[in-house]
Amino acid sequence: MSLSSIVPDSLRGASLRQHVAAHPLTATGLAISCLAILLLFFAGLYDVITGHDSTTMRYALWGGFAGFALTTAGAIPGFFLKTLPQKIEDSLLGLAAGMMLAASSFSLILPGLAAGDVITGNALLGALTVVFGMALGVMLMLGMDEFTPHEHAHTGTFGPEARRLSRIWLFVLAIALHNLPEGMAIGVSFAQGDLQVGIPLTSAIAMQDIPEGLAVVMALRSVGYTPLKSVCIASITGLLEPLGSVIGLTLSSGLAIAYPVGLGLAAGAMIFVVSNEVIPETHRNGNQRFATIGLVLGFALMMTLDTVLG
């Protein structure tokens, strides 16, 4: 079932216009970020079509499918588990959050700063290039969060027309908001064919997809979905990671400056997801100490992986 099949065009358009009017700054930021991303994407698409090394595309796709596979692997135990102690669930999400934060820092921001310095010939300009990319990522996620109808298990529905969509679609869209920037980060990390950037980041994202996949399944089961449907939803949404990896690779493969911008964009998007979605969820049930310990362990694990693999 699609949005167009249940909402008349006139009503849907009116609702969207009202939502834009109510959130003009967010709408403007989303438009700016989408325009910038499209420009980078089409510049990179030309490069990919006319002579980009196919090896980097394979790396990006394999990385994206690794995220999909481990999301599925993490979701499967949820088929057999009726419940998961809340402390364990919050600790696992904290672990995933820590790995995402460390991956953003060590595998995205630091390589972005180094690349920006080399390309611009100035450390400050290189840093500002990465900051610009981070701003695009934050504006993109702010806009997607505001204008994509979705639902979180415990905090309700968000976005225009959310009440007109079935809950299953709202959950799918909520999970998509998490998985797409992760896939983009994988693709961007392989844009220069540098395995010392791509492998640690892909390893971190794929590993944190395991507890994230389990947490998603348990959240879906807690609101009444069957075990099979819950596992299938979590697994299918993992396919957004290889899709995101292709998008990330393409938008950062054209202009030289697109690489540090793309790294910053992926980092900004991931940090936004961690701060806006994951950490508040782990602190909602009074288990913030367990979640924080998980976050520190995840950060330390990713830092170690980056040191060993990078």
Secondary structure, 3 states (H helix, E strand, C coil): CCHHHHCCHHHHHHHHHHHHHHCHHHHHHHHHHHHHHHHHHHHHHHHHHHCCCHHHHHHHHHHHHHHHHHHHHHHHHHHCCCCCCHHHHHHHHHHHHHHHHHHHHHHHHHHHHHHHHHHHCCHHHHHHHHHHHHHHHHHHHHHHHHHCCEEECCCEEECCCHHHCCHHHHHHHHHHHHHHHHHHHHHHHCCCCCHHHHHHHHHHHHHHHHHHHHHHHHHHHHCCCCHHHHHHHHHHHCCHHHHHHHHHHHHCCCCCCHHHHHHHHHHHHHHHHHHHHHHHHHHCCCCHHHHHHHHHHHHHHHHHHHHHHC
